[in-house]
Amino acid sequence: MFTYVLGTLFLGLPLPISSLKRWGTRMIRDGIYIMVLVNIWVPMQELAMVIGSMLGASWSNFFSWCGTTVQNQLEILSIIEVIYSTIQALGLGTLSALLSPLSTVSTILTISMTGIETLVVIGKIVYTLMGVFSAMGIMLIALPFRVGRVIGSSLLAFSIIFYAGLPYLPYFVQNVFGSVSIVSLSYSTAQQINTSVTSLLTQVIPNVIGISIIGPAIYLTVLGSLSLGLASAISGSRAVLPISIDVF
């Protein structure tokens, strides 16, 4: 309302300043558009929930998949630590060469677990604060002179797209990369250790990288692109609103 009233004030001033008149018309349009956004705020949140349900995804499955993935990685990491300790205890020259690859594998697993835990944090933020983010986005869009239009549109688009799309990430990753491989790793003899390390390097780690790093990165990039597109549509391009509003 403040933006709308300020626009009528600029438009009604007895001053022959064309730029001021243009801003008055623009702010009247913005005020009407913002009132539309305020009135569809709740339906937008419900639409995001409906889209997520139509995709067949749920937040409970998302958090469950994240927990299972991290648990599987912890099991692999614990076995690697046992193999690493066994090699150090045996002190054989042929096995000592495997210490460096095992250390690299442990680092990759740690990074991948950090990535999944980051997804959990993002998911909890979006799940619990979706309504707050969308309301803050509309509030920023409503600031006079469009000073918060870009940030507000981005925040509003982010809350809608990520709330609807992020729970589908496990299905995307499983369809493209499968699930974390739990192979049989033995460490009783030197031959078994060599076989286990080979399995880790050729099967387990490529699988973990795809599921925990590459897959989520691709999917988050897609969601980010959709958010940017929706933000552009909400904010309009070159002072043109996504809906046509005629003042006169």
C-alpha positions in Angstrom: 0.0 0.0 0.0 2.9 2.4 0.8 4.4 1.8 -2.7 1.0 2.3 -4.3 0.2 5.5 -2.4 3.8 6.9 -3.0 3.2 6.2 -6.7 0.0 8.2 -6.8 1.8 11.0 -5.0 4.5 11.1 -7.6 2.0 10.9 -10.4 -0.1 13.7 -8.9 2.6 16.2 -8.2 2.3 19.4 -10.2 5.8 19.1 -11.5 6.7 18.7 -15.2 9.2 16.0 -14.5 8.7 13.0 -16.9 11.0 10.7 -15.0 9.0 11.3 -11.8 5.8 10.7 -13.6 7.1 7.4 -15.0 8.2 6.3 -11.5 4.7 7.2 -10.2 3.0 5.0 -12.8 5.6 2.2 -12.2 5.1 2.3 -8.4 1.3 2.1 -8.8 1.7 -1.0 -11.0 4.1 -2.5 -8.5 1.7 -1.8 -5.6 -1.1 -3.7 -7.5 1.3 -6.5 -8.4 2.5 -6.9 -4.8 -1.1 -7.1 -3.5 -1.6 -9.9 -6.0 1.4 -11.7 -4.6 0.3 -11.2 -1.0 -3.1 -12.7 -1.8 -1.6 -15.8 -3.6 1.1 -16.4 -1.0 -0.7 -19.3 0.7 -1.8 -20.9 -2.7 1.8 -20.7 -3.9 2.9 -22.8 -0.8 0.1 -25.3 -1.4 1.1 -25.5 -5.1 4.7 -26.4 -4.1 3.4 -29.1 -1.9 1.1 -30.5 -4.6 3.9 -30.5 -7.2 6.2 -32.4 -4.7 3.4 -34.9 -4.1 2.8 -35.4 -7.9 6.5 -36.2 -8.3 6.1 -39.0 -5.8 8.7 -37.6 -3.4 8.4 -36.9 0.3 10.6 -35.2 2.9 10.6 -38.3 5.1 12.1 -40.4 2.3 14.6 -37.6 1.5 15.9 -37.5 5.1 15.8 -41.3 5.4 17.9 -41.7 2.2 20.5 -39.2 3.5 20.8 -41.0 6.7 21.1 -44.4 5.0 23.7 -43.1 2.6 25.9 -41.7 5.4 25.5 -44.9 7.4 26.7 -47.0 4.5 29.7 -44.7 4.0 30.6 -44.9 7.7 30.6 -48.7 7.5 33.0 -48.5 4.5 35.1 -46.0 6.3 35.4 -48.2 9.4 36.5 -51.2 7.3 39.1 -49.0 5.6 40.5 -48.0 9.0 40.8 -51.6 10.0 42.6 -52.5 6.7 44.9 -49.5 7.2 45.7 -50.6 10.8 46.3 -54.1 9.6 48.7 -53.0 6.9 50.7 -50.9 9.4 50.8 -53.8 11.8 52.0 -56.3 9.2 54.6 -53.8 7.9 55.0 -55.7 4.6 56.6 -53.7 1.8 54.1 -54.8 -0.8 51.2 -53.7 1.4 52.8 -50.4 2.5 52.3 -49.1 -1.0 48.5 -49.4 -0.4 48.5 -46.9 2.5 48.5 -43.8 0.2 45.4 -45.0 -1.8 43.6 -45.9 1.3 44.2 -42.5 2.8 42.9 -40.9 -0.4 39.8 -43.2 -0.3 39.2 -42.1 3.4 39.4 -38.4 2.3 36.9 -38.9 -0.5 34.5 -40.7 1.8 34.8 -37.9 4.4 34.1 -35.3 1.7 31.1 -37.2 0.4 29.6 -37.6 3.9 30.1 -33.8 4.4 28.2 -33.2 1.2 25.2 -35.4 2.3 25.1 -33.8 5.7 25.1 -30.4 3.9 22.1 -31.6 2.0 20.4 -32.5 5.2 20.9 -29.0 6.6 19.6 -27.4 3.4 16.6 -29.7 3.4 15.7 -28.9 7.1 16.0 -25.2 6.4 13.8 -25.4 3.3 11.3 -27.7 5.0 10.9 -25.7 8.1 11.3 -22.1 6.8 9.6 -22.3 3.4 6.7 -20.0 4.5 9.1 -17.6 6.1 11.4 -17.4 3.0 8.4 -16.8 0.7 7.0 -14.1 3.0 10.4 -12.4 3.2 10.7 -12.6 -0.6 7.4 -10.8 -1.0 8.3 -8.2 1.6 11.6 -7.4 -0.2 9.7 -7.2 -3.6 7.4 -4.7 -1.9 10.1 -2.3 -1.0 9.6 1.1 -2.9 11.7 1.9 -5.9 12.3 -1.9 -6.5 15.4 -1.9 -4.3 14.7 -5.4 -3.2 13.1 -6.8 -6.3 15.9 -9.1 -7.4 16.7 -10.5 -3.9 13.1 -10.9 -3.0 12.2 -12.7 -6.3 15.2 -15.0 -5.8 14.2 -15.8 -2.3 10.6 -16.5 -3.2 11.6 -18.6 -6.2 14.1 -20.6 -4.1 11.6 -21.4 -1.5 9.0 -22.7 -4.0 11.4 -24.6 -6.3 13.5 -26.3 -3.6 10.5 -27.2 -1.4 8.8 -28.9 -4.4 12.0 -30.4 -6.0 14.6 -31.2 -3.3 12.8 -34.2 -1.9 13.0 -35.8 -5.4 16.8 -35.9 -5.3 17.1 -39.5 -3.9 15.0 -40.8 -6.8 17.1 -38.9 -9.3 20.3 -40.2 -7.8 19.1 -43.8 -7.5 17.8 -43.8 -11.1 21.1 -42.5 -12.5 23.8 -43.8 -10.1 22.1 -46.5 -8.1 22.8 -46.9 -4.3 26.0 -47.1 -2.3 27.7 -50.4 -3.0 28.6 -52.5 0.0 31.1 -55.1 -1.2 32.7 -57.9 0.8 36.0 -56.5 2.1 38.4 -59.0 3.8 41.6 -58.2 5.6 42.9 -61.5 7.0 45.7 -62.1 4.4 47.8 -60.0 2.1 46.0 -61.3 -0.9 42.6 -60.5 0.6 43.8 -57.0 1.4 45.0 -56.4 -2.1 41.6 -57.6 -3.5 39.7 -55.4 -1.0 41.7 -52.3 -1.9 41.2 -53.0 -5.6 37.4 -53.3 -5.0 37.4 -50.0 -3.2 39.2 -48.2 -5.9 37.4 -49.6 -8.9 33.8 -50.2 -7.5 33.0 -48.5 -4.2 34.6 -45.1 -4.5 33.4 -44.4 -8.1 29.9 -45.4 -6.9 30.1 -43.2 -3.8 31.4 -40.2 -5.8 28.5 -40.5 -8.2 25.9 -40.8 -5.5 27.2 -38.4 -3.0 28.9 -35.7 -5.1 28.2 -35.8 -8.8 24.5 -36.7 -8.6 23.5 -34.1 -6.0 25.6 -31.5 -7.7 23.8 -32.0 -11.1 20.4 -32.0 -9.4 21.1 -28.9 -7.4 22.3 -27.2 -10.5 19.0 -28.0 -12.2 17.0 -26.7 -9.2 19.2 -23.6 -9.1 18.5 -22.9 -12.8 14.8 -23.4 -12.3 14.9 -21.0 -9.4 16.7 -18.4 -11.5 14.1 -18.7 -14.3 11.2 -18.4 -11.8 12.9 -15.5 -10.1 13.3 -13.7 -13.5 9.6 -14.4 -14.2 8.5 -13.0 -10.9 10.6 -9.9 -10.9 10.1 -9.2 -14.6 12.7 -8.0 -17.1 13.7 -4.4 -17.7 11.0 -3.1 -15.5 8.3 -5.2 -17.2 6.1 -7.1 -14.8 5.1 -10.7 -15.6 1.4 -9.6 -15.7 0.1 -6.6 -17.6 -1.4 -3.9 -15.4 -2.8 -0.8 -17.0 -3.0 2.3 -14.8 -5.0 4.4 -17.2 
